[in-house]
Amino acid sequence: QVQLVESGGGLVQAGGSLRLSCAVSGRTFYAMGWFRQAPGLEREFVAGISRTRTTYYADSVKGRFTISRSNAQNTVYLQMNSLKPEDTAVYYCAAESRALTTAVSEYDYWGQGTQVTVSS
C-alpha cells in the first residue's frame, strides 16, 4: 500500500524558515508535489519535482521555497525561507506516476497534511 507522511510544520515568525519532509512508502513516483490549503480557499499548487529533479514553482513562492527529493530515501522536501503570513496553510504532499503537473486532480495519493502558521 502507498502511504505519504508529512512532517516539519509548525509555528514560525515572518521571515523565518521551515523544512517540510514527506516520506513515501509502497512505491516510487515520477512526480511529487507540495500543495497548500488555507481556510476557505482552494487547494493550490506550491512546488513540484520529477524523478529526474526537474522542478516547478508557483509564482508566489519562487525564490523563497525549494523543493528537492531523495530518490534513494523516497523522500521529498520543501525548504521554505522568508516565510510570510500569507504562507499560512495546511501543506500536503502528493504523488503521481505520469508527469509533473500542477493540477490537484491529477494526484492520486496524498499525505495527511501538516500545519504551517506564520505570525507577523
N, C-alpha and C positions, 0 to 999 in steps of 0.2 A: 504494500500500500504506500501511497505517496503522502508525505507529511512535510509541511513547511512551518518552521517555528521562528518567529522574530524575537529579538531581544535588543536591549540597549536604549529603549526610550526612557524618558524621564522629564524632569523639570530643569530648565536652563534659562539663564538670563539672556536678553537680547545681546547679540554679538558673540555669544558663546558657541560651543561646538558639541556635537554628539556623534557617535558612530553606531549605526544600527547594523545588526547582523541577522542573516536568515539562513538557518541550517536546513538543508533539504535531504530527505531520506526517501528511499524507494526506487528512484531512478534519476537520470540526468536529463536536462532540458536544453534545447537550443538557446532559448532566451529567458532571461529573468528580468523582472521589473519591480520597481517600487511605485506604489500609488499612495495617495493620502486622501482622507475624507474628513472635512470639518463638519461640525453640526449644521444640519440644514442644507448642506451643499452636496453636489455630485462628487462621486469618487473621481479623482483626477490623476493622470499620469505624472510621475515625477522624473523617473530615470529608468533606462533600460540598458541591458548589456547582452550581447550574443555570446555564444560559446567561444568564439574567437576574439572576444573582448572589443568588438565594435560597440560604441556607446552612443546614447542619445538622451538629451535632457530637455525638460520643459524650460521654456524661456525664463520662467520665474525663478529658476534655481541655477541657471548657467553661471559658472564662475564661483559658485558657493558650495555646491554639492558635487561629490564624486562617487560614482558607482564603480565597484570592482567585484571580481569573483575569483575564487579559488576553485578551479575545476577538480583538483585532486581532493580537496576537502568538501566539495559540493556545497559551498557556502558563498553567499553573495553579501556584499557590504554596501552601506551608504554612509559616506563620511559627509557630515553636514557642518559647514562652517558659516560664520557670520549670520547666525540664525536671527530671524525676525519674528515678531509676534504673529504675523500672517502665516508663518510656517506651522503654527499650532494645528494639530490634526492627529487622527489615528493613522499611522503608517502601516501599510500592508505590503508584504512580499507576495509576488505572484510568479507563476511559471507557465510556459507554453513551449510546445515542441516544434513549431513550424518556422517561425520567423520573429524578428524583433518588431514589435508593434506597440503603439500607444493605446490601443483600444481595450477597454476593460472587458468587453465581451469576448475577446479572443483568448483570454487567460482562463484556464480551466481549474487551476489549483491555486489556492490562497492560504496564507497564514492567518492566524487569529487576530493579528494587528497589535501594534504597540503604540502607546500614547506618547506623543511629544508635545510638551507645553513650553512655550517661550514667553517669558514675562518681560514686560517693558521696564 
